[in-house]
Amino acid sequence: MNHCTFAVYPGSFDPITNGHLDLLTRGLKLFDRIIIAVAVNPAKIPLFTIEERLELIRESLKDFPLKERVDVDAFDGLLMDYVKKVGAKAILRGLRAVSDFEYEFQMALMNRRLNSDVETFFLMTGMRWIYISSRIIKEVAMAGGCVKGLVPDPVERKLIEKLARR
Ligand code: PNS
């Protein structure tokens, strides 16, 4: 059977972290191809523009061993409209702690209501990254703290650059 499985991995990616890359690696054990889909207008006000977020993901993937199986794209509006447009049947999301669960549960069920042919797959982030989020990375970096080793190098550089401009 010649069957290629693929999933959409949506998020704000403001910015991408090592936790996201870890989840991507795990996802690629299940899916042949993953599209990282960056929400143009996430619920939160982003630090990085959509162009910056896409560029940081592309730069961060340069050293990623499985990069040939990853696409990077942006989407505006409803995630399920985007998923339909690209013809995916799976959404990939990461879970860190119980605190993520309620929001993820709501989103997954709403998305299922919008299109019951698409399933949401949750994978647990590696223990090393269980406590990091884009939000906490920004908070620490913007207050002058070191985030080396928690985000890809291009992201660390860009955070320092943003900080210097403030
Ligand atoms: O990284 P995040 O901020 O947790 O990602 C949330 C995201 C972007 C996946 C979610 O807000 C989303 O899908 N936004 C697009 C608009 C949409 O479809 N909203 C309804 C989801 S139930």
Backbone and ligand atoms as CSV (ligand in chain L), in Angstrom:
chain,resi,resn,atom,element,x,y,z
A,1,MET,N,N,0.843,-1.193,0.000
A,1,MET,CA,C,0.000,0.000,0.000
A,1,MET,C,C,0.883,1.250,0.000
A,2,ASN,N,N,0.651,2.130,-0.949
A,2,ASN,CA,C,1.435,3.357,-1.002
A,2,ASN,C,C,0.597,4.491,-0.409
A,3,HIS,N,N,0.736,4.685,0.887
A,3,HIS,CA,C,-0.146,5.607,1.577
A,3,HIS,C,C,0.688,6.556,2.424
A,4,CYS,N,N,0.592,7.837,2.125
A,4,CYS,CA,C,1.384,8.824,2.876
A,4,CYS,C,C,0.497,9.485,3.922
A,5,THR,N,N,0.883,9.364,5.185
A,5,THR,CA,C,0.090,9.998,6.233
A,5,THR,C,C,0.673,11.372,6.518
A,6,PHE,N,N,-0.191,12.315,6.713
A,6,PHE,CA,C,0.351,13.604,7.128
A,6,PHE,C,C,-0.576,14.318,8.097
A,7,ALA,N,N,0.039,15.211,8.863
A,7,ALA,CA,C,-0.700,15.923,9.896
A,7,ALA,C,C,-0.376,17.405,9.826
A,8,VAL,N,N,-1.317,18.191,10.323
A,8,VAL,CA,C,-1.087,19.626,10.474
A,8,VAL,C,C,-0.748,19.873,11.942
A,9,TYR,N,N,0.354,20.555,12.180
A,9,TYR,CA,C,0.772,20.899,13.546
A,9,TYR,C,C,0.565,22.411,13.700
A,10,PRO,N,N,-0.604,22.812,14.230
A,10,PRO,CA,C,-0.902,24.245,14.295
A,10,PRO,C,C,-0.431,24.887,15.600
A,11,GLY,N,N,-0.259,26.191,15.552
A,11,GLY,CA,C,0.095,26.896,16.785
A,11,GLY,C,C,0.431,28.339,16.491
A,12,SER,N,N,0.744,29.059,17.571
A,12,SER,CA,C,1.166,30.456,17.431
A,12,SER,C,C,2.657,30.513,17.098
A,13,PHE,N,N,3.418,29.581,17.653
A,13,PHE,CA,C,4.872,29.514,17.434
A,13,PHE,C,C,5.491,30.906,17.602
A,14,ASP,N,N,5.236,31.514,18.749
A,14,ASP,CA,C,5.652,32.910,18.998
A,14,ASP,C,C,6.614,32.999,20.175
A,15,PRO,N,N,7.817,32.477,20.072
A,15,PRO,CA,C,8.456,31.836,18.925
A,15,PRO,C,C,8.471,30.309,19.092
A,16,ILE,N,N,9.006,29.628,18.065
A,16,ILE,CA,C,9.201,28.175,18.164
A,16,ILE,C,C,10.231,27.877,19.271
A,17,THR,N,N,10.003,26.798,20.008
A,17,THR,CA,C,10.903,26.421,21.108
A,17,THR,C,C,11.444,25.004,20.853
A,18,ASN,N,N,12.370,24.585,21.695
A,18,ASN,CA,C,12.871,23.204,21.573
A,18,ASN,C,C,11.772,22.196,21.911
A,19,GLY,N,N,10.791,22.631,22.696
A,19,GLY,CA,C,9.650,21.762,22.999
A,19,GLY,C,C,8.854,21.459,21.725
A,20,HIS,N,N,8.678,22.478,20.884
A,20,HIS,CA,C,7.978,22.276,19.607
A,20,HIS,C,C,8.775,21.307,18.720
A,21,LEU,N,N,10.098,21.491,18.680
A,21,LEU,CA,C,10.926,20.621,17.819
A,21,LEU,C,C,10.891,19.178,18.323
A,22,ASP,N,N,10.858,19.024,19.650
A,22,ASP,CA,C,10.750,17.690,20.247
A,22,ASP,C,C,9.435,17.036,19.811
A,23,LEU,N,N,8.378,17.814,19.842
A,23,LEU,CA,C,7.074,17.259,19.463
A,23,LEU,C,C,7.039,16.893,17.976
A,24,LEU,N,N,7.712,17.701,17.194
A,24,LEU,CA,C,7.803,17.434,15.757
A,24,LEU,C,C,8.515,16.095,15.517
A,25,THR,N,N,9.594,15.879,16.234
A,25,THR,CA,C,10.337,14.612,16.111
A,25,THR,C,C,9.443,13.437,16.475
A,26,ARG,N,N,8.701,13.606,17.564
A,26,ARG,CA,C,7.784,12.521,17.980
A,26,ARG,C,C,6.695,12.310,16.931
A,27,GLY,N,N,6.160,13.411,16.419
A,27,GLY,CA,C,5.086,13.316,15.424
A,27,GLY,C,C,5.549,12.606,14.161
A,28,LEU,N,N,6.820,12.817,13.809
A,28,LEU,CA,C,7.332,12.207,12.577
A,28,LEU,C,C,7.562,10.698,12.717
A,29,LYS,N,N,7.407,10.171,13.934
A,29,LYS,CA,C,7.420,8.709,14.102
A,29,LYS,C,C,6.080,8.125,13.659
A,30,LEU,N,N,5.057,8.984,13.687
A,30,LEU,CA,C,3.701,8.521,13.331
A,30,LEU,C,C,3.283,8.951,11.932
A,31,PHE,N,N,3.722,10.148,11.549
A,31,PHE,CA,C,3.290,10.704,10.273
A,31,PHE,C,C,4.481,10.835,9.327
A,32,ASP,N,N,4.218,10.591,8.034
A,32,ASP,CA,C,5.296,10.720,7.047
A,32,ASP,C,C,5.675,12.178,6.842
A,33,ARG,N,N,4.650,13.032,6.957
A,33,ARG,CA,C,4.855,14.448,6.675
A,33,ARG,C,C,4.070,15.290,7.674
A,34,ILE,N,N,4.669,16.390,8.081
A,34,ILE,CA,C,3.956,17.294,8.993
A,34,ILE,C,C,4.052,18.723,8.442
A,35,ILE,N,N,2.914,19.402,8.450
A,35,ILE,CA,C,2.912,20.825,8.081
A,35,ILE,C,C,2.812,21.636,9.364
A,36,ILE,N,N,3.834,22.430,9.623
A,36,ILE,CA,C,3.740,23.370,10.749
A,36,ILE,C,C,2.908,24.540,10.251
A,37,ALA,N,N,1.750,24.747,10.869
A,37,ALA,CA,C,0.830,25.786,10.404
A,37,ALA,C,C,0.759,26.888,11.450
A,38,VAL,N,N,1.283,28.037,11.087
A,38,VAL,CA,C,1.375,29.144,12.037
A,38,VAL,C,C,0.134,30.039,11.893
A,39,ALA,N,N,-0.555,30.238,13.003
A,39,ALA,CA,C,-1.763,31.071,12.983
A,39,ALA,C,C,-1.361,32.530,12.822
A,40,VAL,N,N,-1.883,33.167,11.781
A,40,VAL,CA,C,-1.544,34.569,11.519
A,40,VAL,C,C,-2.026,35.455,12.665
A,41,ASN,N,N,-3.247,35.196,13.103
A,41,ASN,CA,C,-3.833,36.003,14.177
A,41,ASN,C,C,-4.204,35.135,15.368
A,42,PRO,N,N,-3.223,34.711,16.133
A,42,PRO,CA,C,-3.575,33.891,17.298
A,42,PRO,C,C,-4.358,34.710,18.319
A,43,ALA,N,N,-4.993,34.034,19.249
A,43,ALA,CA,C,-5.812,34.711,20.256
A,43,ALA,C,C,-4.987,35.745,21.020
A,44,LYS,N,N,-3.692,35.431,21.211
A,44,LYS,CA,C,-2.830,36.355,21.970
A,44,LYS,C,C,-2.154,37.336,21.002
A,45,ILE,N,N,-1.733,38.508,21.520
A,45,ILE,CA,C,-0.995,39.453,20.670
A,45,ILE,C,C,0.444,38.946,20.558
A,46,PRO,N,N,0.913,38.643,19.342
A,46,PRO,CA,C,2.241,38.047,19.220
A,46,PRO,C,C,3.382,39.049,19.390
A,47,LEU,N,N,4.517,38.542,19.850
A,47,LEU,CA,C,5.728,39.372,19.938
A,47,LEU,C,C,6.339,39.491,18.546
A,48,PHE,N,N,6.326,38.357,17.824
A,48,PHE,CA,C,6.940,38.323,16.493
A,48,PHE,C,C,5.858,38.398,15.413
A,49,THR,N,N,6.158,39.103,14.333
A,49,THR,CA,C,5.201,39.168,13.217
A,49,THR,C,C,5.116,37.774,12.588
A,50,ILE,N,N,4.115,37.594,11.742
A,50,ILE,CA,C,3.961,36.293,11.096
A,50,ILE,C,C,5.211,35.980,10.243
A,51,GLU,N,N,5.758,36.985,9.573
A,51,GLU,CA,C,6.958,36.763,8.742
A,51,GLU,C,C,8.131,36.329,9.620
A,52,GLU,N,N,8.273,36.990,10.771
A,52,GLU,CA,C,9.383,36.637,11.682
A,52,GLU,C,C,9.213,35.220,12.223
A,53,ARG,N,N,7.971,34.870,12.586
A,53,ARG,CA,C,7.728,33.527,13.144
A,53,ARG,C,C,8.024,32.450,12.104
A,54,LEU,N,N,7.602,32.697,10.856
A,54,LEU,CA,C,7.862,31.719,9.787
A,54,LEU,C,C,9.363,31.601,9.535
A,55,GLU,N,N,10.032,32.743,9.486
A,55,GLU,CA,C,11.472,32.757,9.215
A,55,GLU,C,C,12.241,32.035,10.340
A,56,LEU,N,N,11.834,32.283,11.588
A,56,LEU,CA,C,12.504,31.626,12.722
A,56,LEU,C,C,12.308,30.113,12.660
A,57,ILE,N,N,11.132,29.669,12.239
A,57,ILE,CA,C,10.894,28.224,12.119
A,57,ILE,C,C,11.799,27.663,11.023
A,58,ARG,N,N,11.824,28.342,9.880
A,58,ARG,CA,C,12.645,27.847,8.751
A,58,ARG,C,C,14.112,27.795,9.145
A,59,GLU,N,N,14.597,28.822,9.811
A,59,GLU,CA,C,16.010,28.839,10.248
A,59,GLU,C,C,16.255,27.739,11.271
A,60,SER,N,N,15.307,27.533,12.170
A,60,SER,CA,C,15.477,26.524,13.229
A,60,SER,C,C,15.476,25.111,12.652
A,61,LEU,N,N,14.851,24.951,11.489
A,61,LEU,CA,C,14.773,23.612,10.882
A,61,LEU,C,C,16.019,23.271,10.072
A,62,LYS,N,N,16.899,24.272,9.868
A,62,LYS,CA,C,18.079,24.028,9.017
A,62,LYS,C,C,18.894,22.847,9.513
A,63,ASP,N,N,19.027,22.695,10.829
A,63,ASP,CA,C,19.814,21.588,11.396
A,63,ASP,C,C,18.933,20.433,11.853
A,64,PHE,N,N,17.674,20.456,11.488
A,64,PHE,CA,C,16.746,19.421,11.954
A,64,PHE,C,C,16.875,18.206,11.029
A,65,PRO,N,N,17.213,17.036,11.587
A,65,PRO,CA,C,17.528,15.893,10.729
A,65,PRO,C,C,16.387,15.465,9.789
A,66,LEU,N,N,15.153,15.689,10.201
A,66,LEU,CA,C,14.028,15.197,9.386
A,66,LEU,C,C,13.359,16.320,8.591
A,67,LYS,N,N,14.126,17.376,8.319
A,67,LYS,CA,C,13.507,18.593,7.736
A,67,LYS,C,C,12.823,18.362,6.380
A,68,GLU,N,N,13.292,17.353,5.627
A,68,GLU,CA,C,12.668,17.084,4.309
A,68,GLU,C,C,11.205,16.684,4.447
A,69,ARG,N,N,10.846,16.226,5.639
A,69,ARG,CA,C,9.462,15.766,5.830
A,69,ARG,C,C,8.573,16.818,6.503
A,70,VAL,N,N,9.119,18.040,6.585
A,70,VAL,CA,C,8.378,19.105,7.276
A,70,VAL,C,C,8.137,20.283,6.325
A,71,ASP,N,N,6.908,20.783,6.316
A,71,ASP,CA,C,6.593,22.006,5.566
A,71,ASP,C,C,6.194,23.085,6.562
A,72,VAL,N,N,6.405,24.320,6.179
A,72,VAL,CA,C,6.052,25.435,7.056
A,72,VAL,C,C,5.094,26.346,6.293
A,73,ASP,N,N,3.994,26.696,6.934
A,73,ASP,CA,C,2.988,27.493,6.244
A,73,ASP,C,C,2.296,28.394,7.273
A,74,ALA,N,N,1.564,29.379,6.773
A,74,ALA,CA,C,0.777,30.252,7.643
A,74,ALA,C,C,-0.693,30.060,7.299
A,75,PHE,N,N,-1.552,30.261,8.299
A,75,PHE,CA,C,-2.982,30.224,7.984
A,75,PHE,C,C,-3.705,31.323,8.750
A,76,ASP,N,N,-4.761,31.812,8.117
A,76,ASP,CA,C,-5.571,32.858,8.717
A,76,ASP,C,C,-6.980,32.302,8.876
A,77,GLY,N,N,-7.683,32.705,9.890
A,77,GLY,CA,C,-9.057,32.228,10.052
A,77,GLY,C,C,-9.102,30.883,10.747
A,78,LEU,N,N,-10.116,30.097,10.401
A,78,LEU,CA,C,-10.333,28.831,11.115
A,78,LEU,C,C,-9.320,27.757,10.738
A,79,LEU,N,N,-8.805,27.110,11.755
A,79,LEU,CA,C,-7.862,26.012,11.516
A,79,LEU,C,C,-8.507,24.931,10.643
A,80,MET,N,N,-9.776,24.621,10.925
A,80,MET,CA,C,-10.404,23.529,10.194
A,80,MET,C,C,-10.577,23.853,8.713
A,81,ASP,N,N,-10.702,25.118,8.378
A,81,ASP,CA,C,-10.764,25.500,6.956
A,81,ASP,C,C,-9.413,25.230,6.294
A,82,TYR,N,N,-8.354,25.537,7.043
A,82,TYR,CA,C,-7.008,25.289,6.503
A,82,TYR,C,C,-6.755,23.787,6.336
A,83,VAL,N,N,-7.159,23.029,7.351
A,83,VAL,CA,C,-6.961,21.566,7.324
A,83,VAL,C,C,-7.683,20.964,6.106
A,84,LYS,N,N,-8.880,21.481,5.847
A,84,LYS,CA,C,-9.657,21.000,4.694
A,84,LYS,C,C,-8.948,21.376,3.393
A,85,LYS,N,N,-8.459,22.600,3.353
A,85,LYS,CA,C,-7.798,23.090,2.134
A,85,LYS,C,C,-6.594,22.213,1.752
A,86,VAL,N,N,-5.811,21.817,2.775
A,86,VAL,CA,C,-4.616,21.011,2.459
A,86,VAL,C,C,-4.945,19.520,2.388
A,87,GLY,N,N,-6.166,19.158,2.752
A,87,GLY,CA,C,-6.583,17.750,2.639
A,87,GLY,C,C,-6.052,16.853,3.742
A,88,ALA,N,N,-5.760,17.437,4.920
A,88,ALA,CA,C,-5.251,16.612,6.031
A,88,ALA,C,C,-6.414,15.967,6.787
A,89,LYS,N,N,-6.092,14.878,7.459
A,89,LYS,CA,C,-7.095,14.199,8.283
A,89,LYS,C,C,-6.665,14.190,9.752
A,90,ALA,N,N,-5.507,14.772,10.027
A,90,ALA,CA,C,-4.990,14.731,11.396
A,90,ALA,C,C,-4.400,16.076,11.810
A,91,ILE,N,N,-4.655,16.410,13.083
A,91,ILE,CA,C,-4.059,17.600,13.703
A,91,ILE,C,C,-3.161,17.097,14.821
A,92,LEU,N,N,-1.995,17.662,14.927
A,92,LEU,CA,C,-1.065,17.259,15.982
A,92,LEU,C,C,-0.945,18.380,17.005
A,93,ARG,N,N,-1.069,18.027,18.281
A,93,ARG,CA,C,-0.882,19.024,19.345
A,93,ARG,C,C,-0.063,18.395,20.463
A,94,GLY,N,N,0.664,19.244,21.168
A,94,GLY,CA,C,1.481,18.760,22.283
A,94,GLY,C,C,0.780,18.992,23.609
A,95,LEU,N,N,1.022,18.084,24.541
A,95,LEU,CA,C,0.513,18.266,25.902
A,95,LEU,C,C,1.701,18.242,26.842
A,96,ARG,N,N,1.734,19.182,27.760
A,96,ARG,CA,C,2.794,19.175,28.764
A,96,ARG,C,C,2.224,18.709,30.088
A,97,ALA,N,N,1.334,19.482,30.614
A,97,ALA,CA,C,0.824,19.154,31.953
A,97,ALA,C,C,-0.689,19.122,31.914
A,98,VAL,N,N,-1.267,18.760,33.045
A,98,VAL,CA,C,-2.731,18.700,33.146
A,98,VAL,C,C,-3.333,20.065,32.811
A,99,SER,N,N,-2.576,21.127,33.155
A,99,SER,CA,C,-3.093,22.480,32.929
A,99,SER,C,C,-3.368,22.756,31.448
A,100,ASP,N,N,-2.680,22.074,30.554
A,100,ASP,CA,C,-2.935,22.248,29.114
A,100,ASP,C,C,-4.247,21.597,28.712
A,101,PHE,N,N,-4.683,20.640,29.508
A,101,PHE,CA,C,-5.708,19.726,29.038
A,101,PHE,C,C,-7.036,20.397,28.716
A,102,GLU,N,N,-7.476,21.291,29.600
A,102,GLU,CA,C,-8.818,21.848,29.424
A,102,GLU,C,C,-8.959,22.619,28.109
A,103,TYR,N,N,-7.968,23.447,27.848
A,103,TYR,CA,C,-7.957,24.245,26.616
A,103,TYR,C,C,-7.873,23.326,25.390
A,104,GLU,N,N,-7.001,22.341,25.479
A,104,GLU,CA,C,-6.821,21.428,24.346
A,104,GLU,C,C,-8.079,20.612,24.088
A,105,PHE,N,N,-8.723,20.196,25.169
A,105,PHE,CA,C,-9.941,19.401,25.111
A,105,PHE,C,C,-11.050,20.210,24.411
A,106,GLN,N,N,-11.178,21.467,24.828
A,106,GLN,CA,C,-12.173,22.361,24.221
A,106,GLN,C,C,-11.913,22.525,22.734
A,107,MET,N,N,-10.660,22.786,22.401
A,107,MET,CA,C,-10.318,23.017,20.992
A,107,MET,C,C,-10.567,21.767,20.154
A,108,ALA,N,N,-10.115,20.630,20.682
A,108,ALA,CA,C,-10.255,19.382,19.920
A,108,ALA,C,C,-11.733,19.070,19.671
A,109,LEU,N,N,-12.569,19.287,20.698
A,109,LEU,CA,C,-13.988,18.964,20.526
A,109,LEU,C,C,-14.684,19.961,19.598
A,110,MET,N,N,-14.283,21.224,19.694
A,110,MET,CA,C,-14.865,22.216,18.777
A,110,MET,C,C,-14.435,21.911,17.348
A,111,ASN,N,N,-13.168,21.561,17.187
A,111,ASN,CA,C,-12.688,21.233,15.837
A,111,ASN,C,C,-13.389,19.988,15.297
A,112,ARG,N,N,-13.652,19.039,16.164
A,112,ARG,CA,C,-14.361,17.828,15.728
A,112,ARG,C,C,-15.796,18.159,15.299
A,113,ARG,N,N,-16.392,19.098,16.032
A,113,ARG,CA,C,-17.738,19.523,15.674
A,113,ARG,C,C,-17.744,20.196,14.297
A,114,LEU,N,N,-16.662,20.937,14.031
A,114,LEU,CA,C,-16.578,21.628,12.741
A,114,LEU,C,C,-16.329,20.655,11.590
A,115,ASN,N,N,-15.573,19.597,11.887
A,115,ASN,CA,C,-15.318,18.577,10.856
A,115,ASN,C,C,-14.953,17.253,11.526
A,116,SER,N,N,-15.917,16.354,11.565
A,116,SER,CA,C,-15.702,15.110,12.324
A,116,SER,C,C,-14.834,14.101,11.580
A,117,ASP,N,N,-14.413,14.432,10.349
A,117,ASP,CA,C,-13.513,13.525,9.616
A,117,ASP,C,C,-12.065,13.712,10.041
A,118,VAL,N,N,-11.812,14.782,10.778
A,118,VAL,CA,C,-10.422,15.082,11.160
A,118,VAL,C,C,-10.224,14.744,12.641
A,119,GLU,N,N,-9.148,14.043,12.944
A,119,GLU,CA,C,-8.863,13.662,14.333
A,119,GLU,C,C,-7.704,14.489,14.880
A,120,THR,N,N,-7.775,14.821,16.178
A,120,THR,CA,C,-6.656,15.505,16.842
A,120,THR,C,C,-5.827,14.463,17.597
A,121,PHE,N,N,-4.530,14.482,17.368
A,121,PHE,CA,C,-3.603,13.567,18.060
A,121,PHE,C,C,-2.792,14.377,19.068
A,122,PHE,N,N,-2.758,13.898,20.301
A,122,PHE,CA,C,-1.967,14.565,21.336
A,122,PHE,C,C,-0.747,13.730,21.657
A,123,LEU,N,N,0.399,14.383,21.678
A,123,LEU,CA,C,1.610,13.680,22.093
A,123,LEU,C,C,2.193,14.405,23.290
A,124,MET,N,N,2.799,13.644,24.183
A,124,MET,CA,C,3.427,14.246,25.358
A,124,MET,C,C,4.802,14.779,24.982
A,125,THR,N,N,5.058,15.995,25.382
A,125,THR,CA,C,6.370,16.602,25.196
A,125,THR,C,C,7.393,15.829,26.031
A,126,GLY,N,N,8.646,15.803,25.581
A,126,GLY,CA,C,9.705,15.170,26.371
A,126,GLY,C,C,9.852,15.853,27.728
A,127,MET,N,N,10.261,15.082,28.736
A,127,MET,CA,C,10.383,15.610,30.103
A,127,MET,C,C,11.267,16.859,30.184
A,128,ARG,N,N,12.289,16.903,29.313
A,128,ARG,CA,C,13.214,18.053,29.341
A,128,ARG,C,C,12.496,19.363,29.079
A,129,TRP,N,N,11.389,19.285,28.348
A,129,TRP,CA,C,10.729,20.518,27.886
A,129,TRP,C,C,9.385,20.731,28.567
A,130,ILE,N,N,9.106,19.937,29.576
A,130,ILE,CA,C,7.767,19.910,30.151
A,130,ILE,C,C,7.360,21.269,30.741
A,131,TYR,N,N,8.329,22.049,31.165
A,131,TYR,CA,C,8.005,23.314,31.844
A,131,TYR,C,C,8.160,24.536,30.939
A,132,ILE,N,N,8.529,24.326,29.674
A,132,ILE,CA,C,8.726,25.533,28.848
A,132,ILE,C,C,7.544,25.783,27.906
A,133,SER,N,N,7.334,27.062,27.681
A,133,SER,CA,C,6.302,27.480,26.732
A,133,SER,C,C,6.845,28.740,26.066
A,134,SER,N,N,6.279,29.082,24.918
A,134,SER,CA,C,6.713,30.321,24.243
A,134,SER,C,C,6.510,31.505,25.184
A,135,ARG,N,N,5.406,31.466,25.934
A,135,ARG,CA,C,5.102,32.593,26.823
A,135,ARG,C,C,6.181,32.793,27.882
A,136,ILE,N,N,6.588,31.682,28.516
A,136,ILE,CA,C,7.570,31.813,29.607
A,136,ILE,C,C,8.959,32.146,29.058
A,137,ILE,N,N,9.245,31.653,27.854
A,137,ILE,CA,C,10.521,31.987,27.200
A,137,ILE,C,C,10.589,33.498,26.951
A,138,LYS,N,N,9.492,34.051,26.428
A,138,LYS,CA,C,9.464,35.500,26.138
A,138,LYS,C,C,9.610,36.302,27.421
A,139,GLU,N,N,8.904,35.842,28.451
A,139,GLU,CA,C,8.922,36.558,29.727
A,139,GLU,C,C,10.341,36.604,30.289
A,140,VAL,N,N,11.009,35.469,30.270
A,140,VAL,CA,C,12.372,35.396,30.821
A,140,VAL,C,C,13.335,36.218,29.963
A,141,ALA,N,N,13.252,36.014,28.620
A,141,ALA,CA,C,14.187,36.714,27.736
A,141,ALA,C,C,13.994,38.226,27.811
A,142,MET,N,N,12.748,38.659,27.837
A,142,MET,CA,C,12.462,40.098,27.854
A,142,MET,C,C,12.900,40.746,29.167
A,143,ALA,N,N,13.007,39.924,30.214
A,143,ALA,CA,C,13.485,40.467,31.500
A,143,ALA,C,C,14.998,40.272,31.637
A,144,GLY,N,N,15.637,39.842,30.547
A,144,GLY,CA,C,17.096,39.738,30.547
A,144,GLY,C,C,17.643,38.384,30.980
A,145,GLY,N,N,16.760,37.401,31.168
A,145,GLY,CA,C,17.219,36.068,31.576
A,145,GLY,C,C,17.730,35.266,30.390
A,146,CYS,N,N,18.497,34.224,30.683
A,146,CYS,CA,C,19.108,33.410,29.629
A,146,CYS,C,C,18.182,32.240,29.242
A,147,VAL,N,N,17.929,32.104,27.949
A,147,VAL,CA,C,17.063,31.007,27.490
A,147,VAL,C,C,17.840,30.039,26.588
A,148,LYS,N,N,19.160,30.122,26.655
A,148,LYS,CA,C,20.012,29.244,25.830
A,148,LYS,C,C,19.685,27.778,26.123
A,149,GLY,N,N,19.603,26.990,25.083
A,149,GLY,CA,C,19.324,25.566,25.272
A,149,GLY,C,C,17.839,25.238,25.364
A,150,LEU,N,N,17.022,26.271,25.471
A,150,LEU,CA,C,15.572,26.038,25.544
A,150,LEU,C,C,14.877,26.350,24.220
A,151,VAL,N,N,15.575,27.161,23.425
A,151,VAL,CA,C,15.041,27.517,22.105
A,151,VAL,C,C,16.156,27.291,21.075
A,152,PRO,N,N,15.795,27.104,19.807
A,152,PRO,CA,C,16.837,26.997,18.780
A,152,PRO,C,C,17.686,28.275,18.758
A,153,ASP,N,N,18.955,28.167,18.348
A,153,ASP,CA,C,19.867,29.320,18.369
A,153,ASP,C,C,19.338,30.550,17.633
A,154,PRO,N,N,18.742,30.387,16.430
A,154,PRO,CA,C,18.236,31.589,15.747
A,154,PRO,C,C,17.181,32.338,16.581
A,155,VAL,N,N,16.408,31.588,17.344
A,155,VAL,CA,C,15.366,32.213,18.184
A,155,VAL,C,C,16.034,32.977,19.320
A,156,GLU,N,N,17.042,32.370,19.927
A,156,GLU,CA,C,17.745,33.049,21.021
A,156,GLU,C,C,18.340,34.376,20.513
A,157,ARG,N,N,18.966,34.307,19.326
A,157,ARG,CA,C,19.573,35.519,18.757
A,157,ARG,C,C,18.520,36.600,18.510
A,158,LYS,N,N,17.393,36.189,17.971
A,158,LYS,CA,C,16.330,37.150,17.636
A,158,LYS,C,C,15.728,37.771,18.903
A,159,LEU,N,N,15.625,36.963,19.959
A,159,LEU,CA,C,15.086,37.491,21.219
A,159,LEU,C,C,16.026,38.553,21.781
A,160,ILE,N,N,17.326,38.259,21.708
A,160,ILE,CA,C,18.319,39.223,22.216
A,160,ILE,C,C,18.254,40.512,21.396
A,161,GLU,N,N,18.110,40.348,20.062
A,161,GLU,CA,C,18.010,41.493,19.156
A,161,GLU,C,C,16.786,42.355,19.506
A,162,LYS,N,N,15.651,41.702,19.733
A,162,LYS,CA,C,14.419,42.437,20.080
A,162,LYS,C,C,14.599,43.193,21.380
A,163,LEU,N,N,15.252,42.519,22.310
A,163,LEU,CA,C,15.475,43.083,23.628
A,163,LEU,C,C,16.350,44.334,23.524
A,164,ALA,N,N,17.385,44.249,22.678
A,164,ALA,CA,C,18.315,45.374,22.531
A,164,ALA,C,C,17.615,46.597,21.956
A,165,ARG,N,N,16.571,46.337,21.138
A,165,ARG,CA,C,15.849,47.450,20.490
A,165,ARG,C,C,14.867,48.148,21.414
A,166,ARG,N,N,14.644,47.537,22.582
A,166,ARG,CA,C,13.623,48.122,23.491
A,166,ARG,C,C,14.199,49.252,24.353
L,1,PNS,O1,O,0.134,27.723,20.096
L,1,PNS,P1,P,-1.279,28.024,20.489
L,1,PNS,O2,O,-1.453,29.508,20.724
L,1,PNS,O3,O,-1.751,27.217,21.649
L,1,PNS,O4,O,-2.190,27.631,19.221
L,1,PNS,C1,C,-3.574,27.846,19.214
L,1,PNS,C2,C,-4.115,27.718,17.787
L,1,PNS,C3,C,-3.451,28.724,16.875
L,1,PNS,C4,C,-3.901,26.336,17.263
L,1,PNS,C5,C,-5.648,27.998,17.866
L,1,PNS,O5,O,-5.889,29.221,18.511
L,1,PNS,C6,C,-6.311,28.026,16.483
L,1,PNS,O6,O,-6.522,26.997,15.894
L,1,PNS,N1,N,-6.579,29.246,15.969
L,1,PNS,C7,C,-7.172,29.443,14.669
L,1,PNS,C8,C,-8.627,29.895,14.787
L,1,PNS,C9,C,-9.511,28.704,15.090
L,1,PNS,O7,O,-9.670,27.805,14.306
L,1,PNS,N2,N,-10.099,28.748,16.309
L,1,PNS,C10,C,-10.968,27.708,16.787
L,1,PNS,C11,C,-10.201,26.541,17.375
L,1,PNS,S1,S,-11.329,25.556,18.253
